[in-house]
Amino acid sequence: MRPQTKVEVEEGHVGRVLRLIEDLEDQDDVSAVHANFDIDAATLERLAPA
């Protein structure tokens, strides 16, 4: 699925959004998670664990 519109995530909320997606994927009853958020690649690189 490809979103028609994307929502940009502010740097302060990136961790929360990624944790939410991860928690949803970990649920046994969930078969797929789709989202329309957009996180800048530089922000992801900066926040990624080393």
C-alpha positions as CSV (number, residue, x, y, z in Angstrom):
1,M,0.0,0.0,0.0
2,R,1.2,3.5,-0.8
3,P,-0.3,6.5,1.0
4,Q,-1.9,9.3,-0.9
5,T,-0.6,11.8,1.7
6,K,2.3,11.7,4.2
7,V,2.6,13.2,7.6
8,E,6.0,14.6,8.6
9,V,7.0,13.6,12.1
10,E,8.9,16.1,14.2
11,E,12.2,15.0,15.6
12,G,10.9,15.0,19.2
13,H,8.2,12.4,18.2
14,V,10.2,10.1,16.1
15,G,11.1,7.7,18.9
16,R,7.5,7.4,20.0
17,V,6.2,6.7,16.5
18,L,8.8,4.0,15.9
19,R,8.1,2.4,19.2
20,L,4.4,2.4,18.4
21,I,5.0,0.7,15.1
22,E,7.3,-1.8,16.7
23,D,4.8,-2.6,19.4
24,L,2.0,-3.0,16.9
25,E,4.1,-5.4,14.8
26,D,4.9,-7.5,17.9
27,Q,1.2,-8.2,18.6
28,D,0.2,-11.7,17.6
29,D,-3.2,-10.6,16.2
30,V,-1.6,-8.1,13.9
31,S,-0.7,-9.4,10.4
32,A,0.5,-6.1,8.8
33,V,1.1,-2.5,9.9
34,H,0.8,0.4,7.4
35,A,1.5,4.0,8.1
36,N,1.7,7.3,6.3
37,F,4.4,9.0,8.3
38,D,7.6,10.5,6.8
39,I,10.8,10.8,8.8
40,D,13.8,12.7,7.4
41,A,16.6,10.2,6.6
42,A,19.2,12.4,8.4
43,T,17.0,12.4,11.6
44,L,16.7,8.6,11.4
45,E,20.4,8.3,11.0
46,R,21.1,10.6,13.9
47,L,18.6,8.8,16.2
48,A,19.6,5.2,15.2
49,P,21.4,3.2,17.9
50,A,25.1,2.8,17.2
